[in-house]
Amino acid sequence: MTLADAATGGAVSHATLQREKLARMAGQIAGFFEAYPREQAVPAIAEHINQFWSRKMRSDFLAAFQTDSHELHALVRDAMAQIMPPGSG
């Protein structure tokens, strides 16, 4: 179920909405960096998420997309290995 389904009265869980929101936010970051060469864009996306997302957001993001990241922007998928889990580094 998507946000559009929720807007039309469909039942959707908070976890689903949160997953979609995090995917959308990460996609917006990737959209900004699309103009950069891939070798610069991927670490820049991870750096942005590591610096500006809260520990909870990073934790939720990594948990939500660790096993199934197909819906993420390709640059975000590539950056996932560089996104630091809370409590590391």
N, C-alpha and C positions, 0 to 999 in steps of 0.2 A: 504494500500500500504506500502511496506517495503523499506528499503534502497536498496535492490537488485532490486526492481522494478524501483526505481529512476535511478539506474545505467544503466538500459537498456532502458531508455527513457520515462518511465511512469511519469505522472505528479504527484507531491507530494507536499503538503503544507509545509511551514517552521515549522508550529506548529507540524505536524506529525513527521518531522525529529527531532525536538527538543525533543519530547516525547520519540521517540525511543532511542535517544542519552542518555537521562537521565535514562531510564530504563536499558540500557546497562551498563552505569557507575555504577548505584546502584547494578546491578547484579555482576559486577566485584568485588565490595566491599564484597558482600555476598559470592562470591566464595572464597575469601580469608578466611573469617570467618567460612566457612562450617566445618572446622576441629575442631572448638571449640564446646563445649557443647552449646546447643540452648540458655540456660539461660545466657550465656556469650556473645554469638554471636549477639543476637538481640539488646541489649543495645550498644554493640560496633559498630554495623552498624549505629545506630542512632547517636551515639556520633561522629563518623567519618564524617557523612554528616553534622551534626550541626557545627562542627569545621572547616571543610575544603571546604564546598560548600558555594558559595556566597549567599547573601540574595535573589537575583533574581533566582538563580538556585533552592533554596529550595522552593521559592514561586511557580515557574513554575512546579516543581516536585509535590508539594502537590496539586496544581490546576489540573494537568493532571491526577493524579491517585486517587484523593479523592473519586470519585464515581465508578471507574472501575480500579481495580488494578490487575486483573486476569493475566496479562502478566508479572507481576513482580515476581522475585524469591520469594519463600515462606518466607525466612528470612527477606527480605525487606518488604513484606506485614506486617509481625509481628512487624517490627521496625517502621512502619509509625506513630503509635500513639505517639512515642517518638521523632519524628522529629519536631523541633520547627519552627513554622511559623516565618517569619521575624517580628521583633518588639516585640517578646515575650522573656521573660527571659533575 
